[in-house]
């Protein structure tokens, strides 16, 4: 009898511990974008960010090379204040994307950019899921203190 009771209690404890662990909304990695709109700093959370860099020859006679810096940003929902800042600053807005580890085991990552402009944008709204994607085109990029050329 005691063996059966102990087994049932053990299974119940394991079951409830899994339930409570699964309920935690603890995101270890936090990614944010910060932009300066005049004297105001706007901060918005990002679900994920992807960076790409290309060099393109834009004049074949002079072999002039143009650097292209792109960020693809995935938001859980559209941040209207951030969107308005990009729409007000058509020539571009300076900012940075910061990734921090709440456990402090990974170093902080900083992506500083200048003259970021929206290159493309999409917003997905469904009954149970929202998502927003913004692609930024930037003039310069510095990753953790290293200027990308």
NORLINLIN-V699244 format. One record per helix or strand of 3 or more residues. SS is the DSSP state (helix for helix, strand for strand). FROM is the first residue (numbers start at 0). TO is the last residue. Records with the same first field share a line. If there is no record, write none. Layout:
SS=FROM-TO  FROM-TO
This chain:
helix=1-22  79-87
strand=28-36  39-45  47-58  63-74  92-100  108-124  129-137  139-142
